[in-house]
Amino acid sequence: MLRIGHIELPIPVMLSPMAGVSDLPFRLISRSFGAPLAFTEMIDINAISQRDKRTTHMLSSCPDDRPLGVQFLGNSESQVALAVERLTGQAVDLVDFNAACPSPKVTRKGKGAALMKEPKKLAGILSEFVRETSLPVAVKIRAGWDADSVNARDVALYAQDAGISCLFIHGRTKAQGYSGMVDYAVIRDVKEALSIPVIASGDSLSREKVVRMFSETGCDGVAIARGALGNPWIFAETVRYMTDGAILPKPDVPERIAVMKRHLEMAVEHWGEKRGVGLFHKFFIWYTRGLGGLRPLRNRAFRTGTMQGLIEVIDELSLVYPRYRKRTPPGGPEVQDITAP
Ligand SMILES: Cc1cc2nc3c(=O)[nH]c(=O)nc-3n(C[C@H](O)[C@H](O)[C@H](O)COP(=O)(O)O)c2cc1C
């Protein structure tokens, strides 16, 4: 059991926020396989002030989508009251502040990982969140700005002093972006310095890697991001592996097809047909990742603008897949792991 403020999570493995990905349908699919906590996409506080439709959509949720964290991006204490006010009447359980995004578009404006260079300013923003909301407040940080300025421990201590309930850390520097080695030692250092829960992120791409993150860092929880793309089964697999060491078999083709269709239908319900189908194209690639011989089907999926058309393409996976299996070399895997990132 992992406790963050009043939130109790039966398992300490959750879905990490992903801009452009973590919409309501993706969160619900991940939760259906056991992710106990999920986040909205990152919401820039400047966009909220215009009460735009995009923010409203990002905040939309449903009873099955709880507990839910909202992640904000910003660079000033003065924006905080507005952000918190925007949550009035929203079904939200946790407020998370982003000091980790490495995108130059974001850091140029002093937001995201740029705040790793200004720990006192970051702490000021976090204190303001803690003052303004009764919800637990969290922050997501990186190991540091670059290899010469790894300061996660200091930033984390400032953040804890600001009164937050939990800290998320992606164990790479801003300069690393999403590549290079995750620095387990930095995460361990942060965990040992703090008394609040520390949730680790970075390369938790399989159940084994999640377990490794726990054992190398002593963290209280792990947030999975890329490992869940087209692979919501990772949550069930990890939980079983961690609880009784069982290695669940990879989902078979009918299961994959059923989940893809369910995901697509939810995307269309949430976004409308044009946008829902358009957004699902990238999920089609992720769900079929690693499965060779699919280029024609992928191309057709990308040309398809209707839900019915895309469902027909998804159904064809059941025809293509057995052909693919026959090509698997003797002694090779009976079913190739098409979810391996
Ligand atoms: C497409 C994408 C979008 C992301 N967007 C966010 C975001 O909005 N907020 C955030 O805190 N982290 C974001 N991240 C970072 C992830 O939450 C996670 O910390 C990082 O990918 C490392 O974990 P992983 O190696 O398991 O993917 C994003 C990652 C990806 C791949």
The ligand as a Gaussian input file, in Angstrom:
#p B3LYP/6-31G(d) Opt

LIG

0 1
 C        5.403000      10.997000     -25.330000
 C        5.820000      11.381000     -23.933000
 C        5.223000      12.457000     -23.309000
 C        5.599000      12.794000     -21.999000
 N        4.947000      13.829000     -21.380000
 C        5.191000      14.066000     -20.078000
 C        4.437000      15.041000     -19.370000
 O        3.573000      15.708000     -19.906000
 N        4.719000      15.211000     -18.053000
 C        5.696000      14.485000     -17.410000
 O        5.897000      14.662000     -16.215000
 N        6.417000      13.572000     -18.059000
 C        6.181000      13.348000     -19.365000
 N        6.885000      12.382000     -20.012000
 C        7.919000      11.642000     -19.291000
 C        7.400000      10.342000     -18.717000
 O        6.353000      10.556000     -17.802000
 C        8.523000       9.545000     -18.035000
 O        8.979000      10.244000     -16.917000
 C        9.700000       9.290000     -18.977000
 O        9.250000       8.911000     -20.260000
 C       10.612000       8.199000     -18.429000
 O        9.919000       7.016000     -18.218000
 P        9.945000       5.780000     -19.268000
 O       11.401000       5.546000     -19.573000
 O        9.243000       4.694000     -18.546000
 O        9.254000       6.238000     -20.514000
 C        6.577000      12.054000     -21.324000
 C        7.181000      10.975000     -21.975000
 C        6.819000      10.632000     -23.250000
 C        7.495000       9.446000     -23.924000

